């Protein structure tokens, strides 16, 4: 007779709800009848060890958690700077928690790597505070990153790529993904967060939620970079009415992308606000959505109108069918170019096991050489 696993029914319910699964959805994954699953949660019956293991895998928790006397207390390991209607959201999702924890693990590995190699203190990290003049911070960011879209004749897409490369070149790990833990079924919700920053004077890290519309990610990129410049960490959702440091980073992003004086001079209040977007987007080498976001920050358009415009663009992006792009380039974006190069360098030199490298980067060890080939192209 198959041995029963004496799991805690309370933990079963907690883990299912934590993973955002209904009893019907989880029953289908195991697979068992919904009635049987409900009897386990009610404590009237026990799953077998194999069923309990499948439960743990489906709920994305360690198997041992099912035997705990009570659910563990889980908090975001970073300051929660998000606001919804002026209030902090009640509880972060499992996808957000796992994404933040994964980024921290990778940053920790990179910090250990730096101890064995050239380790440079990055002076720009925490050089200012959120009480510093916005214009001074913006000027320092521009000088440090060294990207000028006008002199380089960059269009919007090239501008974004140039800024990401510049951030990586000065020592910042830039990670971008729209899914949690490499699982395409675990989509990161834009409504929950746009990005986060982890300040560190040796290996600062920023993460951008790629589920967001491409036109909106540039603002998030500069917003999170601003967090690094003022030496603060946290999860952001792009709210225009958040905490002081969030409003400051929004102001820095806006001024960086479109200086207020020039922007106001070019904005024509006599025409419909949307008619201003194309010419200003071309002038500042940013998207029309970014122009709208800047106009919102300067009080030139109502929040309701901008929100409706943004949601329409986001919906169009989400409804657009695509091939998903190059797998290896997507993987590099997820892990950052700088981290990917460091892991692959250690692997190819024999100082890091293929298995460990695959775990860090989220790829099968057999595919590491193909990944390395993408980095050299």
C-alpha positions in Angstrom: 0.0 0.0 0.0 1.3 3.5 -0.9 2.4 5.4 2.1 0.5 8.6 2.9 2.4 11.9 3.4 1.3 13.5 6.7 1.3 17.1 5.3 -0.3 20.0 7.0 -3.7 20.8 5.4 -3.3 24.5 6.3 0.0 24.6 4.3 -1.7 22.9 1.4 -4.3 25.7 1.2 -1.8 28.4 1.8 0.6 27.1 -0.9 -2.2 26.8 -3.5 -3.5 30.3 -2.9 0.0 31.7 -2.8 0.6 30.2 -6.3 -2.7 31.8 -7.5 -4.3 28.4 -8.3 -7.9 27.4 -7.9 -8.7 23.9 -6.6 -9.7 22.9 -10.1 -6.5 24.2 -11.7 -4.3 22.4 -9.2 -6.3 19.2 -9.4 -5.7 19.2 -13.1 -2.0 19.6 -12.7 -1.5 16.7 -10.3 -3.8 15.1 -11.8 -6.6 14.1 -9.4 -10.2 14.8 -9.0 -11.1 18.2 -7.4 -13.1 16.4 -4.7 -10.0 14.5 -3.6 -7.8 17.6 -3.5 -10.5 19.4 -1.4 -10.5 16.4 1.0 -6.7 16.9 1.5 -7.1 20.5 2.3 -9.9 19.8 4.7 -7.7 17.2 6.5 -10.1 14.4 5.8 -7.5 12.5 3.7 -3.8 12.5 2.9 -2.0 12.6 -0.4 0.7 10.0 -1.2 4.4 11.2 -1.1 4.4 11.3 -4.9 1.2 13.4 -5.0 2.6 15.7 -2.3 5.8 16.1 -4.4 3.8 17.0 -7.4 1.8 19.5 -5.3 5.0 21.2 -4.1 6.3 21.4 -7.7 3.0 22.9 -9.0 2.8 25.4 -6.1 6.5 26.4 -6.5 7.6 25.6 -2.9 10.2 23.3 -1.4 8.7 19.9 -0.6 9.6 20.2 3.1 7.3 23.3 3.4 4.3 21.0 3.3 5.1 19.6 6.7 5.6 23.0 8.5 3.3 23.7 11.5 2.3 27.0 9.9 2.9 29.0 6.8 6.2 30.9 6.7 6.1 34.7 6.8 7.2 36.0 3.4 8.1 39.6 2.7 9.7 41.3 -0.2 13.5 41.3 0.4 13.5 44.9 -1.0 11.7 48.1 0.1 8.2 48.1 -1.4 7.9 51.5 -3.1 4.7 50.6 -5.0 1.5 52.5 -4.4 -2.1 51.9 -5.6 -4.4 54.7 -4.9 -1.9 56.1 -2.5 -1.7 52.9 -0.6 1.0 50.1 -0.5 -0.3 46.9 -2.1 -1.3 44.2 0.5 0.9 41.3 -0.6 3.4 40.7 -3.4 2.7 37.9 -5.8 4.7 34.7 -5.9 6.0 35.7 -9.3 7.3 39.0 -8.0 8.9 37.4 -4.9 10.7 34.7 -7.0 11.9 37.3 -9.5 13.4 39.5 -6.8 15.0 36.6 -5.0 16.4 35.3 -8.3 18.0 38.7 -9.0 19.5 38.8 -5.5 21.0 35.4 -5.9 22.6 36.4 -9.2 23.9 39.6 -7.7 25.4 37.7 -4.8 27.2 35.3 -7.1 28.6 38.3 -9.1 29.8 40.0 -5.9 31.7 36.8 -5.1 33.1 36.7 -8.6 34.3 40.3 -8.2 36.2 39.3 -5.1 38.4 37.0 -7.2 38.8 39.6 -10.0 39.1 43.3 -10.5 36.8 44.9 -8.0 36.1 48.6 -8.5 34.1 50.9 -6.2 31.5 52.6 -8.4 31.5 56.3 -7.3 28.2 57.2 -9.0 26.3 54.8 -6.7 24.6 56.9 -4.0 26.4 60.0 -5.2 23.2 62.0 -4.5 20.0 61.8 -2.4 16.4 62.4 -3.4 16.8 65.9 -2.0 19.5 66.8 -4.6 18.6 69.1 -7.5 17.1 67.0 -10.3 19.1 68.8 -12.9 22.4 68.1 -11.2 21.6 64.3 -10.9 20.5 64.2 -14.6 23.7 66.0 -15.7 25.8 63.5 -13.8 23.9 60.5 -15.2 24.3 61.8 -18.8 28.0 62.4 -18.3 28.6 59.0 -16.7 26.6 57.1 -19.3 27.9 59.2 -22.2 24.9 58.6 -24.5 23.7 61.5 -26.6 20.9 60.5 -29.0 21.2 63.7 -31.0 24.9 63.7 -31.9 24.8 59.9 -32.4 21.6 60.1 -34.5 19.9 57.4 -32.6 16.2 56.5 -33.1 14.2 55.3 -30.2 15.1 51.6 -30.3 18.8 52.3 -30.7 18.6 54.9 -27.9 17.3 52.2 -25.5 19.9 49.7 -26.5 22.7 52.3 -26.2 21.6 53.3 -22.7 21.4 49.7 -21.6 24.9 49.0 -23.0 26.2 52.1 -21.4 24.8 51.1 -18.0 26.3 47.7 -18.3 29.7 49.2 -19.4 29.9 51.3 -16.2 29.2 48.3 -14.0 25.4 48.0 -13.6 23.7 44.6 -14.1 20.6 45.3 -16.3 18.1 42.5 -16.3 14.9 42.4 -18.4 12.3 39.7 -18.4 8.5 39.3 -18.6 8.3 35.9 -16.9 9.3 34.5 -13.5 11.8 31.7 -13.1 12.1 31.2 -16.8 8.6 29.8 -16.9 6.5 31.1 -19.8 3.3 30.3 -17.8 4.4 32.7 -15.0 3.9 36.1 -16.6 5.0 39.2 -14.6 2.1 41.6 -14.3 2.7 45.2 -15.2 -0.1 46.2 -12.9 2.0 44.9 -10.0 5.4 46.3 -10.8 7.4 48.0 -13.6 10.9 47.3 -12.3 13.2 47.3 -9.3 16.6 48.5 -8.3 19.2 46.9 -5.9 21.8 49.5 -4.9 25.3 48.2 -4.3 28.6 50.1 -4.7 30.3 47.2 -6.5 27.5 45.5 -8.4 24.3 47.6 -8.6 21.4 45.9 -10.3 18.2 47.0 -12.1 15.4 44.9 -13.4 12.8 45.9 -16.0 9.5 44.1 -16.4 9.4 43.2 -20.1 5.7 42.5 -20.0 5.3 46.3 -20.2 4.8 47.9 -23.6 8.2 48.5 -25.2 7.4 52.2 -25.5 7.2 52.4 -21.7 10.4 50.6 -20.8 12.7 53.5 -21.4 11.2 55.6 -18.7 11.4 52.6 -16.3 15.1 52.1 -17.2 16.0 55.7 -16.4 13.8 55.6 -13.2 15.6 52.6 -11.9 19.0 54.1 -12.8 18.0 57.2 -10.8 17.6 54.9 -7.8 21.2 53.7 -8.2 22.4 57.3 -8.4 20.7 58.1 -5.1 21.7 54.8 -3.5 18.3 53.4 -2.8 16.8 50.0 -3.5 13.1 49.1 -4.0 10.3 47.8 -6.2 8.5 50.4 -8.3 5.3 50.5 -10.3 5.7 53.9 -11.9 3.0 55.6 -9.8 3.1 59.4 -10.2 1.9 59.9 -6.6 4.2 57.6 -4.7 6.8 58.2 -2.0 9.2 61.1 -2.2 12.1 59.1 -3.6 9.7 57.6 -6.3 8.5 61.0 -7.3 12.2 62.2 -7.4 13.2 59.3 -9.7 10.2 60.0 -11.9 11.3 63.6 -12.1 14.9 62.5 -13.0 13.6 60.2 -15.7 11.5 62.9 -17.2 14.2 65.5 -17.2 16.8 63.0 -18.5 14.6 62.1 -21.5 13.1 65.5 -22.2 14.4 68.6 -20.4 11.6 70.7 -19.0 12.5 74.1 -20.5 12.9 72.7 -24.0 9.9 70.5 -23.7 7.6 73.3 -22.6 8.8 75.5 -25.4 7.9 72.9 -28.0 4.6 71.9 -26.5 1.7 73.5 -28.3 -1.3 74.0 -26.0 -3.5 75.2 -28.9 -3.8 71.7 -30.4 -5.1 68.4 -29.1 -2.4 67.0 -26.7 -2.0 63.8 -28.8 -1.0 65.9 -31.8 2.1 67.1 -29.8 3.4 63.5 -29.4 4.8 62.7 -32.8 7.0 65.8 -33.3 8.3 65.8 -29.7 9.0 62.0 -29.9 11.2 62.7 -33.0 12.8 65.7 -31.3 13.8 63.8 -28.1 14.4 60.4 -29.7 11.8 58.8 -27.4 8.5 57.1 -27.9 5.2 59.0 -28.1 4.2 57.3 -24.9 7.3 58.7 -23.2 6.4 62.2 -24.4 2.9 61.7 -22.9 4.5 60.5 -19.6 6.6 63.7 -19.6 3.6 65.8 -20.3 1.8 64.2 -17.4 4.7 64.8 -15.1 4.7 68.5 -16.0 0.9 68.8 -15.6 0.2 69.4 -19.3 -2.3 66.6 -19.6 -4.8 65.0 -17.1 -3.8 61.7 -15.5 -7.0 60.0 -16.7 -6.2 60.8 -20.4 -2.6 59.6 -20.1 -3.7 56.4 -18.3 -6.3 55.6 -21.0 -3.6 56.2 -23.7 -1.1 54.0 -21.9 -3.6 51.2 -21.4 -4.5 51.2 -25.0 -0.9 50.9 -26.1 -0.3 48.2 -23.5 -3.3 46.2 -24.6 -2.2 46.5 -28.3 1.2 45.1 -27.3 -0.2 42.3 -25.3 -2.6 41.3 -28.1 0.1 41.4 -30.7 1.2 37.9 -31.7 4.9 37.3 -32.0 7.5 34.5 -32.3 9.1 35.3 -28.9 12.4 36.4 -30.5 15.8 34.7 -30.3 15.9 32.4 -27.2 19.6 33.1 -26.4 19.3 36.9 -26.7 16.2 36.8 -24.5 18.2 34.7 -22.0 21.1 37.3 -22.1 18.7 40.1 -21.5 17.1 38.2 -18.5 20.5 37.7 -16.9 22.3 40.9 -18.1 25.2 40.9 -20.5 27.7 41.6 -17.7 26.6 38.7 -15.5 26.4 36.3 -18.5 29.9 37.1 -19.6 31.3 36.6 -16.1 29.5 33.2 -15.7 30.6 32.0 -19.1 34.1 33.1 -18.6 34.4 31.2 -15.3 32.8 28.2 -17.0 35.0 28.1 -20.1 38.1 28.5 -17.9 37.1 25.5 -15.8 36.6 27.5 -12.6 32.8 26.9 -12.6 31.0 23.6 -13.2 28.7 23.5 -16.2 25.9 22.4 -13.9 26.4 25.4 -11.7 26.6 27.8 -14.6 23.4 26.4 -16.0 21.7 26.9 -12.7 22.8 30.5 -12.4 21.8 31.4 -16.0 18.7 29.2 -16.2 19.8 27.2 -19.2 20.7 23.6 -19.9 24.5 23.1 -19.5 24.6 21.6 -23.1 23.5 25.0 -24.4 26.1 27.2 -22.7 28.4 27.3 -25.7 25.6 28.4 -27.9 24.8 31.1 -25.4 28.5 32.2 -25.4 28.3 32.4 -29.2 25.5 34.9 -29.0 27.6 37.1 -26.7 30.5 37.3 -29.2 28.4 38.2 -32.2 
